[in-house]
Amino acid sequence: MNDLETIKRAVREAMLEAGILLNYDGWLDKHEAADYCKMSPSSLEKLIRRQAIPFHQRKKGGKILFKKSELDEWLTSPRKTESLKETIGRIRKK
């Protein structure tokens, strides 16, 4: 990761922690989505591969984006939260 990316990620994390982005219903990239969901990028990648998390991709192999409102719904859904806990448990066992 280059210096600019490191700075951008640090600013994004600080804004999330401060609640500045909580009312923002825009698009998040993989790093932003992982930070928002409080998981590692590798855990998020595994959820993407299993199609266990809502995401958008224009074409196969293209950039993956997440809509914040869909992540909020996914994170608060009891069925999906249980699935998240199970999935993260499996990831940690590997």
FIBA-834255 format. One record per residue (C-alpha): residue in three letters; x, y, z. Coordinates in steps of 0.5 Angstrom, whole numbers, m for minus. Each point is the difference from the previous one (the first is absolute). Layout:
BEGIN
SITE type    px    py    pz
SITE  ALA     X     Y     Z
...
//
This chain:
BEGIN
SITE type    px    py    pz
SITE  MET     0     0     0
SITE  ASN     3     7    m2
SITE  ASP     0     6     5
SITE  LEU    m6     3    m3
SITE  GLU    m4    m6     1
SITE  THR     2    m1     7
SITE  ILE    m2     7     1
SITE  LYS    m7     0    m3
SITE  ARG    m1    m7     4
SITE  ALA     2     4     6
SITE  VAL    m4     6    m1
SITE  ARG    m6    m5    m2
SITE  GLU     1    m4     6
SITE  ALA     0     6     5
SITE  MET    m6     3    m4
SITE  LEU    m4    m7     1
SITE  GLU     2     0     8
SITE  ALA    m2     8     1
SITE  GLY    m7    m2    m4
SITE  ILE     1     5    m5
SITE  LEU    m2    m5    m6
SITE  LEU    m6    m3     4
SITE  ASN    m5     4    m4
SITE  TYR     4    m1    m6
SITE  ASP    m4    m5    m5
SITE  GLY     5    m1    m5
SITE  TRP     4    m5    m3
SITE  LEU     6    m3     3
SITE  ASP     6    m4    m2
SITE  LYS     3    m6     3
SITE  HIS     4     3     5
SITE  GLU    m5     5     2
SITE  ALA    m5    m6     0
SITE  ALA     4    m4     4
SITE  ASP     1     6     5
SITE  TYR    m7     1     1
SITE  CYS    m2    m7     1
SITE  LYS     6    m1     5
SITE  MET     3    m5    m3
SITE  SER     7    m2    m4
SITE  PRO     0     1    m8
SITE  SER     2    m7     0
SITE  SER    m7    m2     4
SITE  LEU    m3     5    m5
SITE  GLU     3    m4    m6
SITE  LYS    m3    m7     2
SITE  LEU    m7     3     1
SITE  ILE     0     3    m7
SITE  ARG     3    m7    m3
SITE  ARG    m6    m3     4
SITE  GLN    m5     5    m2
SITE  ALA    m2     1     7
SITE  ILE     0     7     0
SITE  PRO    m3     5    m4
SITE  PHE     5     3    m6
SITE  HIS     0     3    m7
SITE  GLN     4    m1    m5
SITE  ARG    m1     3    m7
SITE  LYS     4    m6    m4
SITE  LYS     4    m6     2
SITE  GLY     6     2     3
SITE  GLY    m2     7     1
SITE  LYS     0     4     6
SITE  ILE    m4    m2     5
SITE  LEU    m4     5     4
SITE  PHE    m5     0     6
SITE  LYS    m6     4     1
SITE  LYS     0     3     8
SITE  SER    m7    m1     1
SITE  GLU     0    m7    m3
SITE  LEU     6    m2     5
SITE  ASP    m4     3     6
SITE  GLU    m6    m4    m2
SITE  TRP     4    m6    m1
SITE  LEU     4     1     7
SITE  THR    m7     1     4
SITE  SER    m4    m6    m3
SITE  PRO     0    m5     5
SITE  ARG     1    m6    m5
SITE  LYS     6     4    m4
SITE  THR     3     1     7
SITE  GLU     0    m7     2
SITE  SER     3    m2    m7
SITE  LEU     5     5     1
SITE  LYS     2    m2     7
SITE  GLU     0    m7    m3
SITE  THR     4     2    m6
SITE  ILE     5     4     4
SITE  GLY     1    m6     5
SITE  ARG     1    m5    m6
SITE  ILE     5     5    m3
SITE  ARG     4     1     7
SITE  LYS     1    m8     0
SITE  LYS     3     0    m6
//
